[in-house]
Amino acid sequence: MSVALQPAAAARGSALQTLASERFDVLIVGGGIVGAGALLDAASRGLRAALIEQTDIGAGTSSRSSRLIHGGLRYLEQLHFGLVAEALEERARILRLAPHLVRLEPFLFPIYGLPLVHQGFYGAGVFLYDLLGSRHGAGFARHMRAEAAREFAPQLRPEGLQAGILYHDGVEDDARYTLAVLRTAIQTGPGAVVATRVQGQATLTEGGRASGVRARDLLTGDELDIRATQVVDATGAWAAHASSDGGPAGAPRIVPSRGAHLVIRRERLQAAGGMTLRIPGRVVFVIPWPDRWIIGTTDHADTRPPERPTALDEDVDELLEVVNHRLDIDLSRADILATYAGLRPLVGDVGGSTVKASREHKVTTDEAGVVRIGGGKYTTYRVMARHTIDAALGKEEARRRPSATAELPLVGAATREALGALATSIARQTGLSDQVSRRLVDRHGSRALEVVALGRELDLLRPLAPDIDHLEAEVAWAARDELAGSLDDVLARRMRLAQERSDHGGAVVPRAAAILGAELGWDPAVQAAEIARYVTGAAVEFAVPDGQPAAGTDAASASPAALVRDT
């Protein structure tokens, strides 16, 4: 007697069968924002494309950023005008193509130091930022006196405060944005194929040229050969751990840089919007998040294994020191709900400064024809993806089949007016609060109606808990439509509860496990094991360091980047 598979399990099985039986134009290894962007770019050109990811979509760096879509104001000091202009152009495009996922927020740049001198210096920098493109969408930055700056942020220390500059930048949910790019790819062109929990093991070759990847299904242990005309390595920070010699000649040298963040309650810090706090060589952002503030980021070289990086004690001390220096607030570890950290895959010199390392990207092709992408910024992912697929196709074919992503809205996109009306309609029809309905639309855009329909069908149209704005239906939706395969996928990336709450979502874990288990076919024993795995992992990954020296970490386990270096 055969056992009927749950929808999510059946979809994954179908994807694996397709990967093993068909030949693709492009195979992408790595499911971060660049890999997802490359998949969408390939699909937009009509290519048959596939992507494999060893854990979850966006599980690495792409869910651990400062959650900003911005030009990089501080890069002007390094004279990277082209990078800033490109990023600001992409910011404007993203705001147009994904208005449900990215919003402009006001940020205050308080100016301390010598009267007129520092105001003139930083004012000129922000004016240049406006000229390079920041003015589009929000207008020119506004200068304000010290008194007005303190009205915006009453806890600013008045000593030495000369003035303030109010400008705007984009704020996003990085994990959900990455997922939206991937889901758009699946719906575009001849059909993109995606499978998670699939790890590349080695490059397949024919006549010395890459012809695909030998991969392993990490859920079953089965091996499969995935054939493709072109192979793309989009493994990011994992590429730095791919081999002891740093990879083939000409490959970008990946230098991981750790960016750590703190999450605190909104009421602990008084401000009408975000803040950009200047310190020597860089800035620390105070970023608005629903009911929370995110404070970050640090910028330190990190040679630890890239799997699930954590914030270190020095990161917490550094960020607390900056905030307490500029604000009369006296933040301590007791105020921190959670921390998180990510590794930026910068291109630079080992042992060099990660602060000064270029945020520009580099695309290379090795002797076997494998295309690798390193460096870059989240904001410019679309340009990085386009250049990557251009390299995979070659100049003539790329001209014949140009990218179509510049005007391609992401799944769920609608005008801000339409999204507002949708949230109002959902609240009226379901009885959900205005806040729950609005935030549901903020996460899913126009597809929020489908989430509501699923909630009605499964009797899951209620919040996970009274103080949580996420619906039970979103757990089932994550499995059916968003490739979620674990509690970590749902609570850390689809919902972000792992980083927003001091219990990392522990209070709703049993209920989430029951709903997800029904979708994935988990029996009670598997549910219990998954609950234990999540609670234990989240307690380490998002913890607040206690000030004690951290224990050493052994070498990394098998890296997905090794698949395209083992030729």
C-alpha positions, 0 to 999 in steps of 0.5 A: 500500500502506497503512502500519499505524500504531503504537498510539500514532500511531493513537490520536493520529490518532483523537483529532485526527479527533474534535477536528476533526469533533465539537462539544464542550461544553467545550474546555480549552487547557492541559495542566497540573494545572488544565487536567487537573483541569478536564477531569476535572471536566467529564467527571465532570458528564457533559459532552463535553470536550476538551483540547489542549496544545502540548507534553506533559501537565504539561510546564510548571509542573505538573512543576516544583513542590516536589512537595508537597501541603500547606497552606502553613504560611508563609501563616499569617504572611500571615493567609491562614487560609482558603487554608490551611484549604482546602488542608489539606482538599484534602490530606486528600482527595488522600491518600484518592483517590490514595494510590498517588501521594501519601504523608505524610512527616515534616518537622522545623521547627528553631527558632532564636532567642530562648529560648521566644519563637520557640518559642512563636511558631512553635509557635502557628503549627504548632498553628493549622496542626493546627487548620486540618486538618493533624492529619488523617491524621498527628495533631498536630505534636510538639515536641522539644528541641534534642537530639532535633531533632539526632538527627532531623537530626544536621547541624543547627548547634547554635548558637542551636538552641532546639527543633524541631517535627515535623509531616507534609505530603504528597509527590508526583510532580507530573508523574505526578499531573497525568497520572493526573488526565488519564487518569482524565478520559479514563475518566470520563463520555462520553469526554474527548478529549486531544491533545498537540503541538496549539497553539491559534492563535485563538478562533473566534467566532459572533455575538461569542461564543467557539465554539471554537479554531483550532489547529495540529498541531505535528507535521504543520503541519495546521490544524484548527477545534475547535468547543465551546460553552465555551472555557477558558484554562488556560495558566497562566504563558503567559497573562502573555506572551499579549499586550503589553497583558496581555489583556482588561479583567477578566482576572487579571493573571498575574505569573510567579514563578520557583521553583528547586530543587536535587537532591542525593544522599540520602547527602550530607545526614543526616536522618530526614525532610524539613526546613523551614528558616525564612528571613525572609519564607519557608521553604526545604524539604528534601524527601525523594525516592527516593535523593535530596533536593530543596531548594527553592524560590526565589520571584522575579519572572521575565519570561523566556519560559515555555518550559523555564525554568531555575534561575539562578545567584542561585537556586543561591547562595540555596538553598546559602546557606540550607542551609549556614547552618542545617546543618553541611554545606558544600554546593557546586555539585559536590554538585548532580546537577541543577536545575530551575525552574518559573514559578508563575502568580500573580495580582498586580501587575506589579513587586510582591513575588511572595513576598507575592502571593496564592496564591488563584486567580481565575476570570474570563470575558471578553466573548466568554465565554472562561473564564480561571483564574489563580493558585492552588496545586497542592494546590487544583487540584480546587477551581480546576477546579470553579470554572472549570467552574462559570463555564463552565456558569453558576450554574443549569446548574452547580447542575443538573450538579454536580461529582463529583470530590470522591469520585472516585479517580484511576486506579490508586488502592488502599489502602496495604495493597493496594498493598504486597501488590501490590508483594510479589506482583510481586516474587515472580512476576517476580523483580524486586527488592523495591525495583523492584517497590515503586517501580513500584507507587508510580508506577502503583498498581494498573495496575502489573500491566498494565505488567508484562503489557506487559513480558512481551509485549514482552520488556521486563521488566527495568530500564533499567539496573542502577542504575535502578529504572524498567523498559524496559516503562515506556517502551513504556507511556508511549507507549501509555497515557500520551501520551508522544511524545518522549524528554523526555516519558519521561525528564523527566516519566514517569520524572524521570531528567532531574532525578535524575541528573547525566547527566540520563538520558544513559546510557539514552537510546539504549535508551529511544529504541529502545523509544520509536521502536518504539512511535512508528514512528521510523526510525534517522535520527529516533531519532538526531535525537531523541537529539541533541535530548534530550541537548542540551536536558536539558544546558541545562534541568537544568544547574547554573549555573556562576556566570557571568552568564547571557546574555539571552534573546529574546522568547517564541515564539508562546504558546498563550495567544494563542489565546484573546486573538486575537479 
